[in-house]
Amino acid sequence: MDLEANQAKQIINDNNNECAKVNSNSTIDDSIPHSSLSVDTALPFPLMSPRIIELCKDLFRKWAKLDDSCFSVETVSGGITNLLLKVSVKEESGDNVAVTVRLYGPNTEYIIDRERELQAIKYLSAAGFGAKLLGVFGNGMVQSFINARTLTPLDMRKPKLAAEIAKQLRRFHQVEIPGLKEPQLWVDMFKFFEKACALRFEDPDKQRIYETISFKEVHKEATQLKELTELFSAPVVFAHNDLLSGNLMLNDEQDKLYIIDFEYGSYNYRGYDIGNHFNEYAGYECDYSLYPSKEEQYHFLRHYLQPEKPYEVSEKDLEGLYVEANTFRLASHLIWALWGLIQARMSPIDFDYLGYFFWRYNEYKKQKEKCFSLAQSHLSGSRTV
């Protein structure tokens, strides 16, 4: 068992021994500690650290009486939705342990179903994905610390890593999560649409830019794409839905890959999850010249379809998934474009979310004809070129 897994298990067990019994008929721990405390993400780091220490003491009883000097807090990363912190603790036994505190970005509950995330994370963690869930609090969660580095978009296209990501994604798609098993793509798409077209910006410049958007056109595009994708018999799986480089970590010494952060996870179309991943080769800068070539995609898809014998995948299966992924690629652009608009109004994080809408929507329009043609040719029985 990995060191971080051992530490996580010990932290949970120590807490459970004191506060709750686990249902012996379940492999899922139903007694994850909760705290009503919240931590203001707008606080400067020197003022945030004492609150983080107080939170950890409140969640984990074995740490409650430790002096604050036994804790150290450092920033791991500040993404465009969450803030990650590493908390190192010197316990009474002399052992040093570490956990990750994830603070949700302000207003993210407007677009993220936290209840759905917490439901999924327990089962995914039990299946060996991501960090162990150790505790939940007012505006975030505590997880085991993963000793690994976050990948970059350029890392994802390295053949060895691409093959491993594909294998892990296939295994991820085989995890069964209780609850609604209907694909959520179009439910979420039109939910985002309703929110995005009803915004108002206090900044007059942003409002002026926002008013240039034709929501009638966006709705028409989404409807047309939905009708096209419904012609595919795309398998429905539990999808990550946000498999960008920031949600992939690698321990170089152990050569171990981790898929993390399941905020947007839901049952969805297999092709959407793969097409969305390919879009993320472009990074936050949306440099779509980095979108994987057909050869690179085939390499990924072979290892996804048959991890043990990738070069025995039939041409028919390979082509079918290639077309599927590149059709759902368009849906990825639309849904994240709408997401960008909502974030532009709701998020205090310094990121050009409004510009992000146009980067994604313009790329959708640029690729639409090619992707529609590819899909229609395939659906009519023609070979792709």
N, C-alpha and C positions, 0 to 999 in steps of 0.2 A: 504494500500500500504506500502511496506517495506521502511525503512528509506533510504536505498541506492537508491531505485527506485525513491523516492521523490526528493532526491538530484540530481540525474541524470536528471530527468525531468526538474527541475528548471534551471540547468546549460544550457541544450539545449534551453529551452524556452527563457532564458535571452539573449542568443546569437542570436537566430532566430529573436527576436523582433528588433534587431539592424541591422541584415545583410541580411535576406532573408525571403521570404514567403514560406510556405510549401504547396505543392499541396493538395488542399482540397479534392480531389477525392481519395487520397491514405492514407493508414494507416501507410505507411513507410515514415520516415522523410528524405526528399531528400536534406536537407540543412545542413548536418553535416559539421561543420567548418573544413577547411583544412589549413595547414601551410606548407610552402616550407622548413622549417627548418629541419635539421637532427641532431642527437646526436651521437657522436662517442662512440661506445660501448667499445672501447679500453681505454677510458679515466679512470684514477683513480677516485674513487667515489667523493672525494672533488672537483675535477674539473668538474665532470659530473653534480653535483647538480645545479650550476648556469645556465647551459645550459637547464636543465629540467625546471627550474623556468622561464627562458626566453621563452621557448617553450609554457608553459601554459599561459603566459601573451599574447603571440601572437595568440593563439587559442581562448581564452575566454576573450572578451572585458571587461567584468565586473571586471576582475582581472588585467587589463593592468596597472592601476595606483597604485596598491598596492605595498607597500614596500617589498623588498625581505624578510625581517624579518617575514612577514606574512605567509611565505611558509616554510614547512619542508619536506624534501625528505628522504625516507628510502628504503632499499632494501627489497622486499617481497620474491623473490626467483630468483635463477639463474639456469634455466633448461639447457638442452643440445641443445636448439635452441633459446630460448628467455631470456631476462632479464626483470623482473617485478619490478616496483618501485611504492611505495605508496607516493602520494603527498597530504599533509594535508594543508588546506588553511583557514586562519582566515579572513573572509570577513568584509567589512566595517560595515555591520549590526551587527557584533559580532558573527555571525553563524560560526561554524566550519564544513567544508565539506572536503571530501576526494575523490580522483580519483586514478585510476591505470594507469600508463604509461607503455605500453608494447613496448620494443625495440626489433626489429627483429634481430636475429643473423646475422652476416656478411655472405653474399653469399647464404642466405636461399631462395632468389628469384630464385635460380637455380633449386630448387626442389619444391617450393611452389608457387601456382598461387594466388598471393595476390588479384588480381581483383575478382577471384572467391570467395575468402574468404570474401571480403568486401560486395559482393553481397549477400552472404548467411547470414552474421552476422546480417544484418538489419532485415531480415525476421524471423530468429531464435530469435532475441531479442524481436521482436513484439509478438512472440509466448510464451515468458516468459523464454527463455533459455539464460544462460550466463549473462554476464554483459552488460549494455547498452553501445552502441557505442556513444561516445561524440565528438570525433575529430580524424582526421587523419593527419599525418605529414610524412616527407620524408622517415623515416625508422621505422615507428611504428604507434601506435594508442593509444588514450586515452579512457578509459572505466570507468564506474562507479566502485566504490570500493565495493567488496563483503566482508562483515564481516563474514568470515567463515574460517575454517582450511582446508588445503589440505589433502586429504585422503592418506593413505599408502596402499601398496599392501595387507597387512594383513587385513586392514579395509574392503576391497572389498569383502572378503569371509565371513564376518559376516552375518548370515542369514537375519537379518532385513535390513541391508544396501544393500545386494545383491538383495533382493526383490524390494527395492525402486529404485535401479539403473535400474533394468529390466523394471519397470513401466515407469520410466522417458525415457528410451531408446525407448520404444514402442511409447510414445508420440512424441519424437524427430523424429522418423521415419515417423510420420504422417504429419509433416510440409511440405508444398509444396513450393519449391524454383523455381522461374522462370528460364528459360534457358534450357540447354541441360539436358535431362533426361536419357541419355544412361549410363549404368554402366561404371565406369572409371577404374576399377581394372586392366584389362589387358592392357588398353591404358597406364596407369601410370607404370605398371610393365615393359613393353617393352621400354617405354621412359627412365625409370631408368636404364634398362639394357644397352641401347645404350650409355648412359652417363658413366655408371660404367665401361664398357669394353674399354673405350678410355682415361683412366686417366694415368697420369704420376706423380710420386712422386719425389720431390727433395731429400728427405731423402733416401739414398741408402738401408737402412735396410727395410724401408716400401716398397720400390720398389721391393726388393727381395721377400718379403712376398706376395705382390700383384701378382707377376708373377707366384706364385704357384697355382693361381686360374684358373680352367678350365672353361672359359666362354662358351665354346661349351657345356659342361655338364650342366651348369646352364640354358642355353637357352633350352636345351632338356627337363630338368625337368619342366621348366615353361610351355612349350608347351604341355607336357603330362598332367600336372595338369589342364591347361585351357580346354583341350579336355574332361577331366573327369567332371569338374564342369559344363560344358555346357549340360551335361546329366540331371542335376537337373533343376527343374522349380523354381529356386530361385527367390523370389520376389525382385524387385528393389525398393529401398527407398532412401531418402536423408540420407546418413550415416555420422557419425562422423569420422570414420576411424582411430581414435587415442585415444580410450577411455581407457587410462591408469589412474592410481591413481592420477597422477599430474593434470589431467584435470577433477577431481571430487572434489568438496568442500562441506563441511557440516557445517552448523550453528547448533552447539549442543544445544543451548538454545531453538531455534525455531524448532529443529529437521527437518531442511530444507536442501535438497540436491540440489546442482547446478552442471550442466554440463557446462563446459567452454571450450574456445579455439577451434575454428573451422577451423584452418589453413588447415587441410587436408580434410575437408568436401567436399563431392561430392555425386552425385547419384551413388549408388553402391549396391552390393548384400547384402541383410539382413544378410545372414549367415556369410558373411565376417566380418561385423561389430561386430557380437556376438563372432565369433571365435577369432578375433583379441583381443577383450576384455578379453577373457579367457586366452589368451597367456600373457596378461599383469599382471596376478596374479604373474608372475615370477619376476617382477620388472626389473630395469635396470641391475641388476646382473645376469639376465637370469637363475634364480634357478627354473628349470622346475619341480622339485619335488613338487613345490607349485601349479602346474596346477590343476584346480578343478577336483574333482572326478566326476563320472557320477551322483552320488546322488546330489552333489552340483550344477552341471549343470542343472539337472532336476528341482531343486528348483528355479533357475534363470529363466529357460525357461517357467515354469508354470506361473510365475508372468509376464513374457513378453507376453505370448500368451493370457492370460485372467487375467488381473490385479485384477478384482473384484471377480472372482471365480476361483482362481488358481488350485484348486483341482478338478475342473470339466473338465480340459483339457483332451481330449481323448489320449489314449496311442499312437495311430497312429500319431497324430499331434506332440506329444511330441518327439517321436522317430524320426520322419522326420526332425524336426528342430535340434535335437541332432546330427544326421548324417551330415546334411547340415553345421552346425557350425564347426564340427570337420574335415570336408573336406576342408573348406575355411581356417581353422586354418593353413594349410600348405602354402596357398598363403600369409598369413600374415608373415610367416617366410621368404619367398622368397623376398617379396617386401621390408621389413625392412632390410634384409641382404644387398640388393643392395643399399638402402638408406644409410646404414652405410659406404659403400665404398665411395660413393660420398661425404659424410660428412668428411670422413677421409682425403680427399684431399682439401675440401673447407672450413671447419670450423676451426676457431682458438681456439675453446673451448677445454679445457683440458679434453678430454674423449677418451677412447680407442675405437674409431669408427672402426678401422681395426679389432680389436678383436671382436667387436660386429658383424661384418659380419660372422665370423666363428662360434660364439655362435649360431646365428640364423640359418645359413645354416646347421650346424651340427645337430641341433635339427630337422630341416626339414627332413634330411636324416634318423635320428633315428626314427621319427614318420611316415615316408612315407608308409611303408608296412602296418602298422596297420590301418592307415586312409584310404588308398586305398582299403584295404580289407573290411573295414566297409562300405564304399561307394558302392562298387561293390555288396556286399551282399544285401544291402538295395535296390539298383536299380534293382536287379534281383528278388526282391520280398521276399527275405528271412528275417526272423526276426533277429534283432541284439541280442547279448547276453551281 
